[in-house]
Amino acid sequence: MKLSVIGGGGIRSMFLAKSLTQRASELNIDQIVFMDNDTRKLNIYGEMAKQVACRIDPGTRFSLTADPVEAVEGADYVITTIRVGGDQKRIDDETIALDLGILGQETTGAAGFSFAMRSIPALVEYCELIRKYANPGVKVFNFTNPAGLVSQVLRDMDYDFTFGICDGPSGLLRSFAGLYGVDPDIITGECYGINHLSFFEKISINGKDILTDLINDDRIYRDTDVCFFEPELIRHLGQIPIEYLYYYFYREEAVDNIKRSKTTRGTVIRDINLEMSKELSTMNIAGDFDNCLAVFEKWYTRRESSYMSNETGVSPHKPPFRLNINDKDAGGYAGVALRYIEAEQTGKPVDMVLCVPNNGAVAGIADTDVVEVTCTITQNGPAPHGFPKPARVPMEWIRRVKAYERWGSEAIRTGNISLAVDSLMAHPLVNSYSLAKKLVDRYLVSNKEYIKGWK
């Protein structure tokens, strides 16, 4: 089987290569292709990924290409992780929102709409190539942000072979497994919502519900991404939210913290990426990989230690980053995709959190709404678990942001400016016609190089 990665020149390419190659033989994947249209990044981070793959399993056919047709031709699985406009456009998206006093977070906030304006036309082109050249039955796992809105648009355009994936829910479960000293494979969770707006209403170890114990365990507020929330809030909710809910429950604090820091997350990431790429571009990746890896680890440690720190004022307690290619894979979004592939190939059902059409899973929203929920994956595809009585507060957020995604999908598919204003006006982090109109006007100008046909 052939698995291809669109966006294989990204910073995280080595993580993908490690995950995929460690399990390639087990899952009958005999060809892996990393494709990127930025050849400079492909020659640095794609080449580092290739070196990782060769060291793990020299027998795996691992190749790099800038040709999308070559990448997807005959593919059985495709992972998409692209950033149209690069880091600079992320900064532009964030800054435009912040200048209006609005949160500029690229997946949850208004900046996500701008990112989607650029991402979706590119993803549609790739999906058309996949439909034409990939094998029948191909599955596409999309990690391109904003994953919720992107997944909604692709499904609304009848690309029913696409699934949105995110490593947030699985990463949170893994952190809880670490607290209890158990194998992550035996901890499960019942998660519902939409991407970056989802909640665990049940978490179990070997079938025993530990949610109440977790909520009352001080360690989760210190040693996991629940540290961004006050214990009082979590105990009031009675459920555990994904860390991105910080932006909803502490909106004004997030905006104030970003302004006080005088920089955005996008600026931090851009500066780290620029310095890392500059240093690596002078090195011989194939001939001096160990030293190249040390350089990567140095810069990636800075990246991880700054995660959500500008927005929250909290610096996560994380040790220096090390990539040991021989250690068991830690998961990540490749791990999410591989769990799906494992279930499909082996016929053994697997539970995982995935972005899929609702089809009655979460009560109170439309069947065609894409949701992020726990699913059981079999050879027949994903079967979403049912959530007939979602909690009151989470469901109110879900309804409102789903309206934003539903209308945003139609706006981007049709290039309708009025619908775009309606969409952003409905978003609870905007919640204003005058602000929504200014945002749309400015994003149209900012993205004119990447979009066409809006009216």
N, C-alpha and C positions, 0 to 999 in steps of 0.2 A: 504493500500500500504506500501511497505517497501523501505526505503532509507538507503543506506550504505555509509560510508566514509572510504576509504582506505587511511591510514595515520592519523587515529584519535587520535594519541598520540602527535600530533604537538602542538606547542606553541599556535596557534590560535584556538585550539579545542573548547574552551569556546565560542568564537564568533560564530562558526558554530552551536554549540548546541543551543545557544540563538536564532539565526535566524531560525533554522529548527523547534524548538519546539514552538516558538511563532505562527507559521503559520501551524503547523502540522495538527491540527483539521480542519482548513479551507480548506486545500488541500488534505484531506483524507489520510494523512500519519499517520498510526497507529503503525509503527515499525521503529525505528532508531537504526542502529548498527554502532559503531565506532570500526574499526579494525586497529591494528598496530602490526608489527612484533618485535618492541622494547617494551618489556613488562614493562621496567622501566618507559619509557615515558608514556606508556598507563596507568600505575598505578598512575601517577601524573596528567598529563594534560587530559587524557581520563576520569579519575575519577572526576576531577574538572568540565569537561564538563557534566558528568552525574549528578553532584550535581546541576548545573545550570538548566538542563532539568527537574529534579525532582521538583525544586522550581517553575518553570514556569507552568508546567502541569504534576502533579503526575500521570495522567492517561495515558500518552504516554509511550509505551514500549521502553525503552532506555537501550541498553546493550553494553558491551565491550567484545572484543574477539581478540585473536591473530591468529585465524584460518581464512584464507581468504575464504575458501569454505563456512564456516558458515556465513561469512559476506555477500557474494554475492548470496547465494542460495535463489531463489525466489525474488530477488531484482527487483524493478521497476526503481529505479534511483540509480546511483552510482557517488560519487564525489571522484576523485583521487587527492591526494596532498601528494606526497612522496618525500623524500630526501635521495636517495641512497648514502651511504658513509658519511652521516651526515655533520655537520658543518666543520669538519676538511678537508674533500675532497673539500669543497667549497674554503677554504683557499688555498689548494694546486692548484686548478684550477686558482685562481686569481694570485697567486704568480708566477706561471710558465709564465703566460702572461706578468706580470709586469716586470719580469726579462729580457724580450725581448723588453721592452719599449712599450708594447701593453696594451690597456685597458683590465682589467681583469673582467669586469662586467659579472655576471653569466647568465644574460638573453640576453643582447644585444651584449656583447663583445665575444671574442674568448673563454673565459671560459665557455660560454654557450654550445659550441660544446662538451667540455669534460663532462659537466653535462649530456648532452643528451646521450652520449656514455654509461653512467651508468643507466640513467633513463629509456631509451626505452626498453632494455631487460626485466627489471622488469615490466614495464607497459604492455608489450606484454603478459607476463605470466598472469597478472591479467585479461587482455582482453580475453584471452583464457578461463579462469575460468568463466568469466562473460558470454561469449558466450555459455558455456556448462551448467551453473547452474542457471543463472538469468532468469527472466521471458521474454517471447517473447516481443519485443518492448522496451526492456530496453534502457535507455539513460545514457551515461557516460559523466560527465562534468569534464574535465581535467584541474586542476590548477597547475599541476607539471611543473616546469620550465625546459628549456626555452619553454614556451607554444606554440610559433609559430612553432619552429622546431619539437617539439614533436607532435603537432597536424598534421603537414604535414606528418610525418612518419606514424602515426596511420591511417590516411586516405589512404595513399599510400598502406598500408597493408590491405585495405578493412575492417577496423573496422569502418563501416559507422554509427555506433551508438555512436561515440565519437564526442564531441564538446569541443573546447578550450575555456576557460573562463578566464577573467581578470577583476579585480575590478578597474583598472586604469581609463578607460573612464567613468564609472558610478560614480566613486569617484570624478572626475573632475567636472562632471555635478552637483553633490550634493554640491560641494563647491561654484559653481556659484549660485545655488538656495539659499544658505545661504547668499550670498552677497545681493540678491534681496529680501530676507525675504519671499520666497515662498515655497510651498510644493515641494519637489523633484520630486513628481509624475507628475507635470505639466511642467517640463523642459525636452526638448528633444534635441537630436543632431544628425546630419548626419555625421557619422564618417567613414573614409575609410583608408585602409593601411594594415599592418600586425602587429602582436602582438608586442607591445612596439615600434612600428614605425607607429603610426596612427595619423590622423589629423581630426579635426572638421572643415568642410567647412560651416556648418550652425548650429546655436544653437537657439532654440525658447522657449518662454514661452507662453503657450496657443496659439500656432500657430504664434506668432509674432517673427520675426527674430531679435535677439539681438546681433548677432556676432560683428557687427561694434561697438556697444556700449561697449561691453565687452573689445574689443581690445584697446579701448581708455579710459578704466576705470583704473585709477592708482591702485585701490584696488586689482586687480587680480595679479599685480606684487609684492604685499606685503602680501596678505592674502590667496593665493592659490598656488598650485604647479607650476603655471606659473611664480612664483618668480625666478625660475632658468634661465629664459630667459630675455634678454634685450628687453624693449618695442620696440626699433627700429627694432629688428629682427622679432617680431611677426607682427608688422605693415607692414613690408616689405613682409612677407609671405601672410598676409591677411587671415590666418587661425590659429587655436590654436592647437599646437601639444601636445601629451602626454608628461609627464615630462621626459621620457626616451630619447626623442630626444636631450636632453642636451648632451648626449654622442657623438652624431654625429656632432652637431653644435659647440661644444666646446671640441673636442677630446683631444687636447694637454693640455688644462687647466685641464681636468679631470685627466689625467695621472699625470701631475705635482702636482696637489692637493693631490692625493693619496700618491704619493711618499713623499711629504713634510710632510704629517701627520704621516708617518712611520707605517701605519696600513691600512688594507683593511676592507671593509664592512663585509666580512666574519669573520674576527678576532673580530670585535666589537660584532657581533651577537653571535659568539661562547662564548665569555667571559661572556656576559650578560646571555645567556642560561645556562651556567655552574653554575654561581653563583645563579641564580634563582632556578634551579633544585636542587642544593645542599641544599638550605634553605628549599624548599618545601618538600624534601624527609624526613626531620626530623619531619614533622608535620602530624597531623591526619586530612586528607582532609575531610572525611565524618563528623567527630565530631567537627571540628574547621574551617569550611569552610570560615567564614567571615574573620578570620585572614589570612587564606591562600590566599584569594582574595586580601587582602591588600598587601601582599608580592608580588603577581603577578603584581598588579597595579604599585607598586614602580619600579620594574624592567622593566615593559613594557613601562613606561614613559621614561626611559632612552633609550630604543630601538627606540621609535618613535621620540624623540628629536634629535636623531643622523641620521635620515633618509636623505641620500644623502649628509650629511654635509661633509664627508671626500672628496667626489668627487667634490663638488661644492664650498666648502668654505662658504656655506650659511646654517645657522641653521634655520629650519622652526619654525615659531612662533606657538607652540602648547601647550595648557594648560596641566596640569597633567592628565594622563589617568585615567578614572574611568569607571568601567563596572557596570552599573545599569541594572540588569537583567529585571527589570520591564519597562524600557523605550522602546519606539518603536524602533525596530531594525534599525540600521544605514546602512544596506546594506552589503557591502563587497562582496566577491566572492560567499558566500552562497546566498546572495540576488540576484545575477545574475542567479544562478541556479534556485532559487525559482520563479523568474519571468517567466522563461521558463516553469516550471512545472505548474504555474498558467494558462498560456495560453493554455497549452495542456489539462489541466483538465477541465477548464471552457468553452473553446471555444471562449473566449474573446481575440481578437488580442492584442498583446503587442509588442512594439518596444524596442529593446535592442541591445547592441553591442556584437557580438559573433564571434568566429573563425570558419569559414565554408568554403567549397570549393567555389571558385570564381564564376564559371559558368556564366561568362560574366558580373558580377557586376562591377568590376573595369576594365576599358578599358586599354589595353596594356600589360596584363599578361595572363597566360594560365588559361583555365577553371578549371583545376585540382589543381591549386595553392590555398592553404589555405590562406584566407585573414581574416582580422579583420574589420568587417563592421557592420553598423546598419542593423538589420534584423527585419522584422515583423514576430512574432511567432504566429502560429495558430495550430489547431489540426492536420494539415497536415505537420507541421514542420516549419523550418525557411525559409523565403523568403528574400534573401539579397536585399537591396535597390541598385539602379543603380547609378554609378558614371562614366558617359560617358566622362567627361572632367576633369580628376584630374589635379591639379596644377602642373606646370613644375618641380619645385624643389622637392616637396614631391615625385612625381612620379619617379624621378631619383633615390632617395634613395630606394624607394620601389622595383624597378626593380633589383637593385644591391643586396639588402639583400634577395630578393626572390630567386635569382639565388643561393646564398649561402645556403638557406634553401632547395631548390629543389635538389641541388647536395649533400648537407649534408644528406638529407633523403636517397638518393640512397647509399651513402657511408656507413651509419650506418646499413641499411638493408642488405647490401651485405658484409660488413666488408672489403671494398676496400680502402686501404691506399692511393692510387693514387687519387681516387675521393675525399677523405677527404682533401688532399692537395689542389686540385682544388677548393673545397668549401671554405676553409679558405682564399685561395689566392684571391677569388672573393669578400670576405667580405670587405667593405670599411674601417673598422677599423683595418684591417690587411694589405691588398693591396700589398702583396709581396710574391713571391714564396719562397724565402729563409726563411722568417719568418714563413710562413705556414708550410713548411716542418719541421722546428724545433719544432713548436707547436705540430704537429701530432706525431712526434717521442717521445716527452716528455709526451704527454697525453696518448699514448699507454703504456708507462712504468708506469706512475702514476696510470692508471686504470686497470692494469693487473689482479688484484684480482676480478674485476667485469665484465670483457669482455672476449670473446674468439672468435677465428676464423678469426681474422683480418689478411690480407695478401696483 
